[in-house]
Amino acid sequence: MGIRYLVILAAGLFLAGNAFAESGEVLAKNNNCLTCHAIDKKALGPSFKDVAAKYKDDKGAQAALEKKVRSGGSGVWGKMPMPATAMSVSDGDIKGIVHWVLSLK
């Protein structure tokens, strides 16, 4: 009986992990990130793939980009400022979006 529960738990974790990876794009769409960013080409802001490439070897990228999304900023990708989203996007959504962006290749 115990092994059955372990198998079900393992399957659930596997599916949840896949859903989390896929949900970053949905979160980005639902939170209007794609108004200024595109996945694979420059728009008003850098493409998400360019962001992923720039921060690919940066172990602190997740936390730094979460902060940037919350607080806004400018100067890293040009003069166009990124507005703060702390009032409109939840911390959980920001974490999921940044995780997804950093996973892009």
Residue frames as qw, qx, qy, qz and C-alpha x, y, z in Angstrom:
[[0.000, 0.886, 0.464, 0.000, 0.00, 0.00, 0.00],
 [0.324, -0.784, 0.084, 0.523, 2.85, 2.43, 0.81],
 [0.418, -0.128, 0.570, 0.696, 4.58, 1.93, -2.53],
 [0.221, 0.664, 0.641, 0.314, 1.38, 2.86, -4.36],
 [0.134, -0.948, -0.216, 0.189, 1.34, 6.23, -2.62],
 [0.428, -0.562, 0.357, 0.611, 4.99, 6.83, -3.43],
 [0.384, 0.221, 0.675, 0.589, 4.36, 6.12, -7.11],
 [0.070, 0.839, 0.513, 0.166, 1.36, 8.48, -7.12],
 [0.304, -0.871, -0.004, 0.387, 3.37, 11.16, -5.30],
 [0.461, -0.299, 0.502, 0.667, 6.29, 10.82, -7.73],
 [0.291, 0.485, 0.659, 0.495, 3.94, 11.09, -10.73],
 [0.082, -0.923, -0.374, 0.041, 2.28, 14.14, -9.21],
 [0.378, -0.733, 0.185, 0.535, 5.62, 15.86, -8.62],
 [0.442, 0.004, 0.614, 0.654, 6.71, 15.09, -12.17],
 [0.163, 0.685, 0.604, 0.374, 3.53, 16.54, -13.63],
 [0.224, -0.924, -0.208, 0.229, 3.67, 19.57, -11.32],
 [0.458, -0.488, 0.338, 0.662, 7.23, 20.26, -12.41],
 [0.322, 0.262, 0.644, 0.643, 6.23, 20.17, -16.07],
 [0.017, -0.842, -0.518, -0.147, 3.22, 22.38, -15.40],
 [0.348, -0.811, -0.027, 0.470, 5.43, 24.90, -13.57],
 [0.419, -0.222, 0.483, 0.736, 7.85, 25.07, -16.48],
 [0.172, 0.471, 0.667, 0.551, 5.02, 25.62, -18.94],
 [0.146, -0.841, -0.509, 0.109, 3.19, 28.10, -16.76],
 [0.368, -0.464, 0.050, 0.804, 5.91, 30.77, -16.98],
 [0.101, 0.148, 0.536, 0.825, 4.83, 31.70, -20.49],
 [0.230, -0.667, -0.663, -0.250, 1.18, 31.77, -19.41],
 [0.397, -0.702, -0.315, 0.500, 2.11, 33.97, -16.43],
 [0.288, -0.227, 0.253, 0.895, 4.04, 36.32, -18.74],
 [0.054, -0.387, -0.627, -0.674, 1.01, 36.59, -21.04],
 [0.352, -0.705, -0.614, -0.036, -1.46, 37.01, -18.18],
 [0.413, -0.705, -0.183, 0.546, 0.64, 39.73, -16.54],
 [0.378, 0.919, 0.101, -0.053, 1.12, 41.71, -19.78],
 [0.528, -0.549, 0.426, 0.488, 4.89, 41.11, -20.01],
 [0.545, 0.231, 0.627, 0.506, 4.45, 40.45, -23.72],
 [0.188, 0.945, 0.252, -0.090, 3.26, 44.02, -24.19],
 [0.012, -0.929, 0.345, 0.135, 6.91, 45.15, -24.04],
 [0.282, -0.479, 0.815, 0.163, 8.85, 41.89, -24.49],
 [0.856, 0.278, -0.267, -0.346, 8.77, 39.09, -27.03],
 [0.924, -0.281, 0.248, 0.070, 10.18, 35.61, -26.57],
 [0.793, -0.018, 0.354, 0.495, 12.67, 35.62, -29.43],
 [0.404, 0.528, 0.219, 0.714, 12.92, 39.17, -30.82],
 [0.193, -0.166, -0.305, 0.918, 13.47, 42.65, -29.46],
 [0.041, -0.783, -0.570, -0.245, 10.33, 44.68, -28.86],
 [0.160, -0.924, 0.063, -0.341, 10.23, 47.72, -26.56],
 [0.534, -0.669, 0.512, -0.069, 12.40, 45.69, -24.21],
 [0.070, 0.460, -0.861, -0.203, 14.85, 42.88, -24.86],
 [0.777, -0.020, -0.517, -0.360, 13.67, 39.48, -25.96],
 [0.800, -0.499, 0.243, -0.229, 13.31, 36.94, -23.19],
 [0.954, 0.143, -0.016, 0.265, 15.84, 34.72, -24.98],
 [0.397, 0.661, -0.261, 0.580, 18.37, 37.58, -24.96],
 [0.469, -0.690, 0.305, -0.460, 17.79, 38.04, -21.22],
 [0.967, -0.214, 0.133, -0.027, 18.33, 34.30, -20.66],
 [0.806, 0.393, -0.123, 0.425, 21.56, 34.37, -22.70],
 [0.095, 0.764, -0.285, 0.571, 22.91, 37.43, -20.87],
 [0.499, -0.576, 0.437, -0.478, 22.34, 35.89, -17.43],
 [0.905, 0.080, -0.386, -0.159, 23.00, 32.23, -18.28],
 [0.695, 0.111, -0.552, 0.447, 26.09, 31.86, -16.07],
 [0.104, -0.460, 0.324, -0.820, 24.98, 34.27, -13.34],
 [0.351, -0.236, -0.879, 0.221, 24.06, 32.32, -10.21],
 [0.011, -0.382, -0.497, 0.779, 22.37, 35.40, -8.72],
 [0.099, -0.111, -0.509, -0.848, 20.27, 36.11, -11.81],
 [0.292, -0.534, -0.775, -0.170, 16.98, 34.75, -10.43],
 [0.321, -0.664, -0.452, 0.501, 17.00, 37.04, -7.38],
 [0.191, -0.316, 0.152, 0.917, 18.41, 40.03, -9.28],
 [0.115, -0.197, -0.623, -0.748, 15.84, 39.79, -12.07],
 [0.287, -0.627, -0.723, 0.037, 12.97, 39.28, -9.61],
 [0.269, -0.594, -0.247, 0.716, 14.05, 42.51, -7.92],
 [0.081, -0.140, 0.399, 0.903, 14.32, 44.29, -11.29],
 [0.176, -0.422, -0.751, -0.476, 10.83, 43.16, -12.30],
 [0.320, -0.679, -0.601, 0.275, 9.39, 44.29, -8.94],
 [0.284, -0.680, -0.119, 0.665, 11.19, 47.64, -8.77],
 [0.516, 0.847, 0.122, 0.026, 11.74, 48.53, -12.41],
 [0.553, -0.526, 0.317, 0.563, 14.93, 49.96, -13.79],
 [0.590, 0.806, 0.016, -0.041, 16.78, 51.23, -16.82],
 [0.031, -0.854, 0.503, 0.131, 20.17, 51.39, -18.45],
 [0.612, -0.254, 0.738, 0.127, 20.97, 47.69, -18.82],
 [0.546, 0.348, 0.705, 0.290, 19.28, 47.27, -22.22],
 [0.215, 0.469, 0.363, 0.776, 19.13, 50.88, -23.38],
 [0.052, -0.156, 0.217, -0.962, 17.28, 54.04, -22.39],
 [0.585, -0.354, -0.430, -0.590, 13.76, 52.61, -22.29],
 [0.232, -0.325, 0.707, -0.583, 12.88, 52.16, -18.59],
 [0.433, -0.253, -0.853, -0.146, 11.10, 49.08, -17.31],
 [0.436, -0.546, 0.068, -0.712, 8.27, 50.12, -15.00],
 [0.157, -0.197, 0.851, -0.461, 7.93, 48.60, -11.55],
 [0.559, -0.184, -0.643, -0.490, 5.34, 45.83, -11.29],
 [0.126, 0.038, -0.830, 0.542, 5.25, 45.32, -7.51],
 [0.409, 0.146, 0.383, -0.815, 1.69, 46.60, -7.25],
 [0.713, 0.300, -0.151, -0.615, 0.28, 44.61, -10.16],
 [0.762, 0.250, -0.594, -0.072, 2.17, 41.29, -10.28],
 [0.815, -0.554, 0.091, -0.139, 2.39, 38.87, -7.34],
 [0.242, -0.690, 0.680, 0.053, 5.74, 37.68, -6.00],
 [0.715, 0.005, 0.699, 0.005, 4.83, 34.13, -7.00],
 [0.682, 0.693, 0.236, -0.001, 4.09, 35.17, -10.57],
 [0.145, 0.904, -0.399, -0.046, 7.33, 37.16, -10.76],
 [0.481, -0.464, 0.743, 0.040, 9.29, 34.16, -9.50],
 [0.748, 0.272, 0.606, 0.014, 7.63, 31.87, -12.07],
 [0.530, 0.846, 0.040, -0.039, 8.12, 34.28, -14.96],
 [0.020, -0.838, 0.544, 0.050, 11.79, 34.89, -14.18],
 [0.622, -0.243, 0.744, 0.039, 12.42, 31.14, -13.74],
 [0.739, 0.507, 0.443, 0.020, 10.83, 30.49, -17.12],
 [0.355, 0.917, -0.174, -0.053, 12.73, 33.33, -18.86],
 [0.218, -0.715, 0.662, 0.052, 16.04, 32.06, -17.49],
 [0.712, -0.028, 0.701, 0.017, 15.23, 28.55, -18.77],
 [0.674, 0.709, 0.113, -0.174, 14.90, 29.71, -22.40],
 [0.613, -0.285, 0.495, 0.545, 17.62, 28.87, -24.91]]
